[in-house]
């Protein structure tokens, strides 16, 4: 997935993470640097250098997160044609196990299968993309092909 698609919920999560990183986490690192400066000679002060390294890594992470948020394309509507796409909630029947499962297709950083969120980049999601209710698809897995039937799309 070349585009940086994200759900509205995923964007809120990223913005909350950014706020925490720019606030509390940044302040904690600044406090560590201040305390370490009190230990004396900065040229041989391991605590100071470690805190400064952490600060540099933290600031880089903030810049990357800001860029990810800025470049995000929020998708808050499912396809109107009833086909499975990014943001769709799909229920399918695993023909091998006989088990029905329901997942919402989300960005990879939002994915959490135990919460019913499947990465749109996963093999299963890729196999389901473009399918509609009643369609049969096959997912290529290391253990072999797994046949699925789409039960519903929302």
N, C-alpha and C positions, 0 to 999 in steps of 0.2 A: 504494500500500500504506500505509494509515493506521497500522497497527500497526508496532511496532519489532521485527519478527521477526529472529532471528539464529541462526546455527548455533552449536553448542558451540565449534567451532574459531574462529569469528569472535569469540565472547565472550572466549576466551583471548587472541586477538590484541589486542583492545581493552584488556583488563586489563594486558597486557604494555606496551602503548603508554602507558597511564596511569602505570604504575610508572616507566617511563623518564622521563616528563614530570615526575613528582613528585620524582624522584631526581636523576639526572645533569643533565638539562636545566635544572631549577630551580637547581641548585647552580652551573652555568655562568653563568647570568644574575646570580646573587648575587655571584659573583666579579667579573663585569664591572662591576657597580655599585660594589663595593668599590674596584676599581682606578680607576674614573672619579672617585670621591670624592677620591682623592689628587691629582687634577689641579688642585685649587684651587677657586675661587669657583664654587659650584653654580649660581648664577643665569645664568652665561654658559658653562656646561660642556656642550657638545653631546653628548659621549660619555655623560655621566651621564644626560641627558634621553633619549637614544636607548635606553640600557639600561633605564631606568625604563618607557619606553613598551613595550619588548619584554617586560618583566616583566608589565605589565598585560595585554597580549595573551595571553601564555602562561598566566597565571592564569585568564583567561576561557576559554581552550581547555580547560584542566583541568576547570573547572566544567561545561562543555558535554559533555565526554567522560564525566565522572562521571554526569551526568544520562542520557546515552545508555545507559550500562551499567545504571543503576538501572531505567530504563524498558524495558529489553530483555526480550523474551519468547523464551526459548530453545526452539527447535524441534529436537528430536533424533530424532524419529520421522517416517517417511514415512507417507503415508495408507495405512490398512489395506485399502482397497477397490481398490488397484492403480492408482488414478488419480494423475496428476501433480499435485504440490503443492509448497509450499515445502520445500526440503531433499531433494526427489527427485533422483535421478540418472536422466537420460533419454537414450536413444539414439534418434536420428531420422534418417531418410533425406531429404535435400533432393532433391526430385523434379526440380528444375531442373538441378542440377549432378551428380546421381547420387552425391553424397558423403554418407557416414554421419558423424555427429558425436555426441559424448557430452558432456553438461554436467550439472553439479549446480546446481540453482536456489538461490541464496543472496541475502542482503541486498545492497543496492547498494554498500555500502562494502567488501564482501568480494569483489565481482565481479572476475574476472580471466580473460577468455576464453582466454588462452594456457595457463592452468592448469586449464581445464575448468570454470570457475566463471562462471555466467551470472546476471546480476541478475534477480531475480524480477519486477522492474518493467519489464524490457525488453519490446519488442513481441513478440519471439519467445517469451519465457517466458509472457507473458500469453495468447498464442494457444495454447500447449501446456497451460496449466493446466486441470485437470479431465479431460483426455484420458487414454486408456488404450492399452495395446499394441494395435497394428493400426489405430488411429484415424488418419484423414487430417484435417489442419488446414491453414489457409491464413494466412500472416502478411502483414499489410499493411505494405509497405516503400515508401519514396519512389520506388523503381524499379518498383513494381508488386507484385502478389500473388506470394508464394512458397509453393508447396504443399510440405507436409512429411508424412511418414508416421512414426508412432511405432513404433519397432522394439522397444524394451524400456523398462521403468520399474523403478527399484530404489530 
